[in-house]
Amino acid sequence: MAVIEKTYHDDLAIIQEELDKCMKCGNCMAVCPVYSADKIESAVTRSKITVAQAVLEGELELDDPQVYEMLFNCLVCKSCMTNCPTKVNFDRIMLALRAALVRKNGLPWLKKAIFSTLKHPKLFDAGLRVGAAMQGLAFKSEKGGKAISPRAPFAKVGAPIGFDGDRQMPAISITTLRDQVPEIVRAPGSTVKVAFFTGDSLNYFYPDAGKDLIDVLTANHIEVHIPKGQNCCGVPVLVHGDIDTVRKLAKNNIDTFDETGCEYLITGCGSCGGAWQHDYVELLATDPVYGPKAKYWAERTYDISTFLTKVIKLREPKGRIDKTVTYHDPCHLKKSMKVFAEPRAILKSIPGLTFKEMAAPDACCGSGGSFVLSHYETSSIIGKKKAEDIKRTQADTVSTGCPACMMQLLDNVNRCGGQQDVVHYISLLAESYRREG
């Protein structure tokens, strides 16, 4: 058998098998968040597949302006894949097309400048620290310090991409999560040790949620390793076609976590977890050294909720929390990592907590990383619908398992007049444990 030397990230022709599966039935239209917002045929998956076929046959060019717009008017949320009778892996098609575009034309200068810093973690870290120190010049505090909003005149300049005076977002933490905790957090009576992949969002924007995750693990007698040498999971650059950078990030992360000697890798973000479980395996499939290592970690990577409920036995929380809570399913957590029942089980185990399911809890919130900036109008339509679904539950708290979703929900709940707190579900469990005393 011939050795495959390339993946679909390197050769567009490899996705032909996926294109051939599509029978243009249109089932994807029912669940595509972009189509539901834009209401145009070019927004839906089957149209993008038709364009991909035309590109492969030489009838269209990747850098044609209309083709380019179609390529990036997609959240890569994988919703279409859940409703596809022929099981087309559309995420592979989209990633292959974007990677081919970068091979042809390179990255736009702004993306190139931003992504280049990710290759140098110390430079990236220094940039965010400077941003944290200077953010008070451009942003003002909101909700008692729980959020920030753009000041004038920045609000006027940023209005076209949603950074107007009503925008609410988390502040960049002055002290990162990995600076606030030791590399190894011991737990009394621990018999298991895990490595915690913080990702950038928990490290820089939501360190309190990251500490809650650590506290929950130690409360369950788990020793936690938080290696400082870890870097971005690479998903933000992967979805923009920068394959060289994401492979470099993946290899560095694998080397860093190999050194921990841990048996399990824990995440608190669906995109980060999906990278370890799936993306690294596919990106490094032909690498004789890192391919087997990627598979090793893929089999040992768990979302914190799955680890607590299916790998170990969750210590029953006893601290009462009198809140009404609903839950939003992050796209990559449910559709990549297949995690949806576990967070709900954890929430329902907390004394005093009333759980209310919202309509379409797994409908995309419209974040998509940078999609909220590049396609703000579409993103806001999707986000508003999600905020209205939350409001109808009459819950006082909305929880989720993805920091990027937390950012999108925070902004859209505020814009729709909601007063709900937006939290990671693990923070509610941590609060219950703390109240036991």
N, C-alpha and C positions, 0 to 999 in steps of 0.2 A: 504494500500500500504506500502510495506517495505521501511524503510529508508536506502538510500544508504550511506554506511559509508566510502567509498573510491572513489577516482577519478582515472582516467587512469594513473595519475602520481604515484599512489600507487600500482596498480594491473594491470599487463600486459594483463591479460585475458580480460579486459574491452575493449581493442581495436579490439577484434575479429569482432565486427560489422563493423568497418571501413575496415578491411581486406576483409571482404565478399563483399564489394561494388566493389572492383577492378576486372575488366574483362580482364586485361592484353592487352588492345587494343594498347598501345604504344603512345597514344596522348601526354603523358608527355614528350616523347623524343623530340618533336618539340620545347619545351620551357625550358627544363632543362639546366641551364647554365653549370653545371658540366659535363653533357653528351656532350654538344657542345664543351667543351674543351678537355675532356679525350677520347671521342669517343669509350668508352667501355660499354658493356651492364650492367655491375655491377654498373655503375655510375647512371643509370636511376632509376626513382621511382618504376616502376613495379618490377624491380629486388629486390629492397630493401623490397618491400611488400612480395615477395616470400620468402625472407630470414626471415622476421618477422614471417610468418606463420610456417616456419620450426622450428624456435625457440620455438614458442608456442606449437608445437607438439613434442618437445623434440628431434628433429632430428639434431639440431645445438645448440651450446652453445654460449651465448652472448659474452663471452670473448675469443672465437676463434679468432686468429689474423686477419683472413680475414673478419670475421663478424664485428670485431671492426673497421677495416679500412672502411668498407662500411658504418657503422653507422655515422662516423664522416666525411666522404667524401660527405658532404651535407651542403648546406648553410642555410637550413630551410627558403628559400626565398619565398615559397608558390607559385612559378610560375606554378608548375605542377597542383596545385589545380584550377588555372584559366582555364586550358585546359582539365579538366577531365569531361567526359560526365556523370559519375555516382557520381560526387561530393564527392570523397574520401577526408577526412580531413587528408592529409598525415602528416601535422605538428604534429597532436596528436599521430600518429604512431611513428614518430621519437622521440618525447619527451618521450613517454612511454618506448621505447626501451632503451634510454639513462638513464632514471631514474632507470629502472630495473637493468641495468649494475652497476650503483652506489650502489644500494641496495645489489647486489651480492658481489662486490669486493671493494666497497668504492671508493673514489676519488684518482687519482694519487697524489703523495705527493706534486708536484708543484701546481696543481690546488687547492688542499686542503689548502695549505699555502696562496695562493692568495685570495681564496674565504672566508677564515676565517677572513680576515681583513674587508671584507664588512659587516660582522656581528657587527663590532665595528667601526662605522663611524668616530669616532675621530682618531682611529689608521689609518684607510684608508686615511683620510684627511692629517694626519701628514706625512704619507709616500709619498704622492704626493707633499706635500710642500717641503720635503727634495729633492725629484726628481727635482722639479722646480729650487731649489737653486743650484743643482749640475749638471744640464743638460749641462751647458757650457763646462764641462770637456770632455763629449763624443760626443757633437753635435756642429756644427758650423751654423751660421746664413746664410740664403739664402733669395733671393728675397726681399732685404731691410728689413729683419726682419719678413717677412710674413710666413716664413717656416724655418725649420732646417734640416740639413743632418748629418749623422754619420761622425765623424772624424776617421782618421786612428789612431790606428790599429783596432778600434771597427768596422769600415766598413768591414774589411776583415773577422773578426769573425762572423759578422752578415749577411754576404752575402747569406748564404744558406736559410735564411728566409726573404730575401728582404731588409735587413738593410745594403745595400752596400753604396758606396759613392754617388750614384745617387738618393738614397731614399730621398724624401721630405715629411715632415710631420709637423703638427702644434706643436709649443712649448707648454709645460705645463705652464699655466699662473702663474706668481709669486703671483698675488692676484686673488683669485677666484671670480667668478661672485657674489656669495652670500655674499662675503666680501665687494664688491664694491657698493652694493645697500642696502638701508634700507629694513626691513622686509615688510613695507607697503609703497607703492609709490602712493601718492595721485594724483588725476587728477581734474582740474577745471571743475565744473559742472557734476561730475560723478554721475550716478544713478545706476551703476552696479559695483560690485566688483568681481574679479576673483582671483583664486589662480594659481600661475605659478609653474609647476613642471619643474625644470631646467634640471634634469638628470645630469649625471656626465660629459658628453662631453661638454655641454654648460657651465657648471660650471668651469671646469678645463682647457679645450682646446680652447673653442670659447666664452669667456665671452663677447666680443664685439657684437657677434650675439645675445647673451642673452639680452644685454642692448638694442639692436635695437628692439627686440621683446617687451620689456617693454615700450620703447619710442613709438612704434606704438600703443600699447594699450592705453597709456595715451593721445596720440594725438587723439584717438577716444573716449576720456572722460570716460575711464575705470580705476577704482582703482585696483591696482595690489598688491597682497599679495605674498611674496616670503618667506615661512617659512624656517628657518635655520635648523630645525630638520629633514628635508627630507633626504632620502638617495637614493642609486642606485635603479633603477626600478626593478632590479633583472633578467632581460632578459639574461645578460651574463652568469649567473649561471644556469638559467632555461635550456638553450640549452645544458648545459653540465650535466644535470641530478641531480643537487644538489637541491632537492626539499625542504629539511629542511631550507636551507639558503634563498631561494627565498620566502618561506612563511613568514619567520621572517621579511624580508625586506618589503614585501607587507603589513603586519600588522602594522609595524612601520610607513610606509607612510600613510596608512589609518588613523591611530590615529593622526598623525601630521596634515593632511589636514582637519580632522573633527574639529580641534580646530580653524581653520581659520574663520569658519562661512560663507564661500563663497558659492555662488550658482553654480559656474562653475569652472572647472579645465582645464587649458590651457597647451598644450605641443608644443614644437618646434622640436620634433623628433618622427618619426613614430614608432620606437621600444618602446619608453617610452609610447606613446599614446596607442599603441596596448596592452601594459601590463595592463594599467588602464581599457581599454575598454573590453578586452577579457581574458587575462591570469589570472588576479587576481580573476575574477569571477569563472573561471574553477578550479583554485588552491584551492580556499576557498569555493567551492560549498557545502561542507558538514559541514562547520563550522557554528554553530547556531548564533554566534555573528558577525563574520567577513563576512560571506556569504552575508547577507543583506546589510552590509555596502559597500562591493565590488560592488554589483549591483547598489547601490545608486550612487556611483562615476562613474561607467561605463556609466550611462545614462547622466552624466553631464560633461564628458571629451570630449574636442574638440581640434583638431589641430588648431593652431592660424588662418590659412586661412579659415577654415570652420566657426569658430566663427565670424570672421570679415565679411564674405560674406553671412552667412545663419542665424546667431543668431542675430547679430546687422546689421546695414547698414554701410558699409565701408565708411569712410569719403574720398571723392575723392581726390587723391593726385594731386598736381598742380606743384610741382617742376620738372623741366625738367632733364632727364637723357639720354644723347646721347650715348647709348650703344646698341650693338646687343647681345641679350641674348637667350640662349637655356636652356631647363629644363630637368633634369633627375628625373624620378619617383623613389623614394626609395621603395624597395619591401614592407616593412611593412606599409608604409604610404598609398600606393595604395591598397595592397592586404589584409591588416588587417583593416585599418581605412577607406578604400574606398574613399580616398582623392586624386583627380587628376585634376579635372577641376578648383578647387578653387585657387591653386597657379598660374595657368595660367591666370585666370581672374584678379588676382592682378597684375601680371606682365604686362598684356596688358593694364591695366588702367593707367600706369605710362607714362606721356607725354615724347615724344622723344625716348622712348624705342622701339626698333625693336625686335619682338619675332620671333625666327626661331625654328621650331620643328626638332629634330634630328630623325634619323631612330631608330625605336624600343626604344623609350624613357623609357619604363618600363622594359627593359631587365636589369637583375641584373648586378651591377657593380663589383661583386666579393669580396666585403668586408666581410660580414658575421661575423663581430666582430673578433674573434680570428682565423677564417678560413684563413684569409690573412697570418697568421703566421704558422699555422699547415699545410696548403696546399698552400704554396706560389706559386708554379709553376702553378697550376690550376687557382688560384686567379689572377695571372698576365696575363694569357691568356684571361680570361674574362674581366679584367680591360683594357687591350690593345684594345680589340674590342670596348669597350665603348668609350675610348679616341679617337679612329679613327672616330667613329660616330660623336662625338663632333666636331672634326677637320673639318669634311666635311661640317658642317653648316656654317663655316667661322664666327662663333660668337666670340666676344672678351671676353665673360663672360659665364660661365656655372653655373646655379643655381640649388639648390636642397633643400629638406626639411629634411635632415638627417645629423647630424654631422659625423657619421661614413662613410657615402657616400662621404662627403666632403673630408675626409682624403684619401680615396681610389682614388677619382678623382684627387686630388692635385698631388699625386704621379704618377699616370698613364698618366695624361696630360703632366707632365714634361718629363716622359720617352719617350713619343711619339713625343716630339719636339713641343708640343703646348704651346702657350703663354697665354691661357685663364686664367682669374681670376676665382677662385672657391668661390662662396658665397652662403649663405643661402638666399632664395628668400625674406625673410622678411627684410633683410638688404637693399635690393634695395628699398623697400617701405619706410623704415625709412629714407634713403638718400633723397628720393623725398620729404618727409615731411620737412626735414631739409632745403632743398633748396628753400622752399616756401618763406623763409624770405629774 
